[in-house]
Amino acid sequence: MSQTKKKTTVSINLEMSAETNQGLTLAAKAANRSKHIEAALRLADHIRRFEHVGGYEEAAPRK
């Protein structure tokens, strides 16, 4: 009997500024990671630490 593996990740496409892309590229190189992995780690970290974002540089920390 074959077991079906449940996919635990999703893929998304997004647009970012050239400045953000450059920062992500530099961070990924410094950590010896791909941009894909660096972006996923940073997004997960941000969502764990902040409840919501009201606008640019307006994030409410989780309590």
PyMOL CGO cylinders between C-alpha atoms (Angstrom):
from pymol import cmd
from pymol.cgo import CYLINDER

trace = [
    CYLINDER, 0.00, 0.00, 0.00, 1.46, 3.38, -0.94, 0.3, 1, 1, 1, 1, 1, 1,
    CYLINDER, 1.46, 3.38, -0.94, 1.35, 6.23, 1.50, 0.3, 1, 1, 1, 1, 1, 1,
    CYLINDER, 1.35, 6.23, 1.50, 0.70, 9.74, 0.30, 0.3, 1, 1, 1, 1, 1, 1,
    CYLINDER, 0.70, 9.74, 0.30, 3.09, 12.30, 1.74, 0.3, 1, 1, 1, 1, 1, 1,
    CYLINDER, 3.09, 12.30, 1.74, 1.43, 15.49, 2.86, 0.3, 1, 1, 1, 1, 1, 1,
    CYLINDER, 1.43, 15.49, 2.86, 3.15, 18.58, 1.48, 0.3, 1, 1, 1, 1, 1, 1,
    CYLINDER, 3.15, 18.58, 1.48, 4.09, 20.90, 4.34, 0.3, 1, 1, 1, 1, 1, 1,
    CYLINDER, 4.09, 20.90, 4.34, 5.36, 23.85, 2.32, 0.3, 1, 1, 1, 1, 1, 1,
    CYLINDER, 5.36, 23.85, 2.32, 3.93, 26.18, -0.30, 0.3, 1, 1, 1, 1, 1, 1,
    CYLINDER, 3.93, 26.18, -0.30, 5.54, 28.34, -2.97, 0.3, 1, 1, 1, 1, 1, 1,
    CYLINDER, 5.54, 28.34, -2.97, 4.74, 31.99, -3.56, 0.3, 1, 1, 1, 1, 1, 1,
    CYLINDER, 4.74, 31.99, -3.56, 5.84, 34.66, -6.02, 0.3, 1, 1, 1, 1, 1, 1,
    CYLINDER, 5.84, 34.66, -6.02, 6.38, 38.20, -4.84, 0.3, 1, 1, 1, 1, 1, 1,
    CYLINDER, 6.38, 38.20, -4.84, 7.68, 41.53, -6.00, 0.3, 1, 1, 1, 1, 1, 1,
    CYLINDER, 7.68, 41.53, -6.00, 10.30, 43.46, -4.06, 0.3, 1, 1, 1, 1, 1, 1,
    CYLINDER, 10.30, 43.46, -4.06, 12.28, 46.61, -4.61, 0.3, 1, 1, 1, 1, 1, 1,
    CYLINDER, 12.28, 46.61, -4.61, 15.76, 46.48, -6.09, 0.3, 1, 1, 1, 1, 1, 1,
    CYLINDER, 15.76, 46.48, -6.09, 17.09, 47.67, -2.71, 0.3, 1, 1, 1, 1, 1, 1,
    CYLINDER, 17.09, 47.67, -2.71, 15.37, 44.81, -0.85, 0.3, 1, 1, 1, 1, 1, 1,
    CYLINDER, 15.37, 44.81, -0.85, 16.60, 42.32, -3.45, 0.3, 1, 1, 1, 1, 1, 1,
    CYLINDER, 16.60, 42.32, -3.45, 20.17, 43.57, -3.03, 0.3, 1, 1, 1, 1, 1, 1,
    CYLINDER, 20.17, 43.57, -3.03, 19.92, 43.26, 0.76, 0.3, 1, 1, 1, 1, 1, 1,
    CYLINDER, 19.92, 43.26, 0.76, 18.52, 39.75, 0.46, 0.3, 1, 1, 1, 1, 1, 1,
    CYLINDER, 18.52, 39.75, 0.46, 21.28, 38.77, -1.96, 0.3, 1, 1, 1, 1, 1, 1,
    CYLINDER, 21.28, 38.77, -1.96, 24.00, 40.10, 0.36, 0.3, 1, 1, 1, 1, 1, 1,
    CYLINDER, 24.00, 40.10, 0.36, 22.46, 38.42, 3.42, 0.3, 1, 1, 1, 1, 1, 1,
    CYLINDER, 22.46, 38.42, 3.42, 22.16, 35.09, 1.61, 0.3, 1, 1, 1, 1, 1, 1,
    CYLINDER, 22.16, 35.09, 1.61, 25.78, 35.22, 0.45, 0.3, 1, 1, 1, 1, 1, 1,
    CYLINDER, 25.78, 35.22, 0.45, 27.00, 36.14, 3.95, 0.3, 1, 1, 1, 1, 1, 1,
    CYLINDER, 27.00, 36.14, 3.95, 25.12, 33.17, 5.42, 0.3, 1, 1, 1, 1, 1, 1,
    CYLINDER, 25.12, 33.17, 5.42, 26.14, 30.85, 2.57, 0.3, 1, 1, 1, 1, 1, 1,
    CYLINDER, 26.14, 30.85, 2.57, 22.47, 30.18, 1.72, 0.3, 1, 1, 1, 1, 1, 1,
    CYLINDER, 22.47, 30.18, 1.72, 20.38, 30.53, -1.41, 0.3, 1, 1, 1, 1, 1, 1,
    CYLINDER, 20.38, 30.53, -1.41, 18.15, 33.59, -1.71, 0.3, 1, 1, 1, 1, 1, 1,
    CYLINDER, 18.15, 33.59, -1.71, 15.16, 31.25, -1.62, 0.3, 1, 1, 1, 1, 1, 1,
    CYLINDER, 15.16, 31.25, -1.62, 16.18, 29.79, 1.76, 0.3, 1, 1, 1, 1, 1, 1,
    CYLINDER, 16.18, 29.79, 1.76, 17.22, 33.19, 3.14, 0.3, 1, 1, 1, 1, 1, 1,
    CYLINDER, 17.22, 33.19, 3.14, 13.86, 34.72, 2.20, 0.3, 1, 1, 1, 1, 1, 1,
    CYLINDER, 13.86, 34.72, 2.20, 11.91, 31.80, 3.70, 0.3, 1, 1, 1, 1, 1, 1,
    CYLINDER, 11.91, 31.80, 3.70, 13.88, 31.95, 6.98, 0.3, 1, 1, 1, 1, 1, 1,
    CYLINDER, 13.88, 31.95, 6.98, 13.51, 35.72, 7.28, 0.3, 1, 1, 1, 1, 1, 1,
    CYLINDER, 13.51, 35.72, 7.28, 9.79, 35.67, 6.52, 0.3, 1, 1, 1, 1, 1, 1,
    CYLINDER, 9.79, 35.67, 6.52, 9.16, 32.89, 9.06, 0.3, 1, 1, 1, 1, 1, 1,
    CYLINDER, 9.16, 32.89, 9.06, 11.19, 34.77, 11.69, 0.3, 1, 1, 1, 1, 1, 1,
    CYLINDER, 11.19, 34.77, 11.69, 9.32, 38.01, 11.04, 0.3, 1, 1, 1, 1, 1, 1,
    CYLINDER, 9.32, 38.01, 11.04, 5.90, 36.34, 11.29, 0.3, 1, 1, 1, 1, 1, 1,
    CYLINDER, 5.90, 36.34, 11.29, 6.89, 34.66, 14.58, 0.3, 1, 1, 1, 1, 1, 1,
    CYLINDER, 6.89, 34.66, 14.58, 8.06, 37.98, 16.07, 0.3, 1, 1, 1, 1, 1, 1,
    CYLINDER, 8.06, 37.98, 16.07, 5.43, 40.43, 14.79, 0.3, 1, 1, 1, 1, 1, 1,
    CYLINDER, 5.43, 40.43, 14.79, 1.62, 40.37, 14.93, 0.3, 1, 1, 1, 1, 1, 1,
    CYLINDER, 1.62, 40.37, 14.93, 0.97, 42.69, 12.02, 0.3, 1, 1, 1, 1, 1, 1,
    CYLINDER, 0.97, 42.69, 12.02, 2.56, 45.39, 9.92, 0.3, 1, 1, 1, 1, 1, 1,
    CYLINDER, 2.56, 45.39, 9.92, 0.76, 48.70, 9.58, 0.3, 1, 1, 1, 1, 1, 1,
    CYLINDER, 0.76, 48.70, 9.58, 3.11, 50.09, 6.95, 0.3, 1, 1, 1, 1, 1, 1,
    CYLINDER, 3.11, 50.09, 6.95, 6.78, 50.46, 6.15, 0.3, 1, 1, 1, 1, 1, 1,
    CYLINDER, 6.78, 50.46, 6.15, 8.76, 50.11, 9.39, 0.3, 1, 1, 1, 1, 1, 1,
    CYLINDER, 8.76, 50.11, 9.39, 5.53, 49.93, 11.46, 0.3, 1, 1, 1, 1, 1, 1,
    CYLINDER, 5.53, 49.93, 11.46, 5.46, 46.40, 12.85, 0.3, 1, 1, 1, 1, 1, 1,
    CYLINDER, 5.46, 46.40, 12.85, 3.71, 45.53, 16.12, 0.3, 1, 1, 1, 1, 1, 1,
    CYLINDER, 3.71, 45.53, 16.12, 5.76, 43.01, 18.15, 0.3, 1, 1, 1, 1, 1, 1,
    CYLINDER, 5.76, 43.01, 18.15, 3.98, 39.91, 19.43, 0.3, 1, 1, 1, 1, 1, 1,
    CYLINDER, 3.98, 39.91, 19.43, 3.22, 39.95, 23.13, 0.3, 1, 1, 1, 1, 1, 1,
]
cmd.load_cgo(trace, "trace")
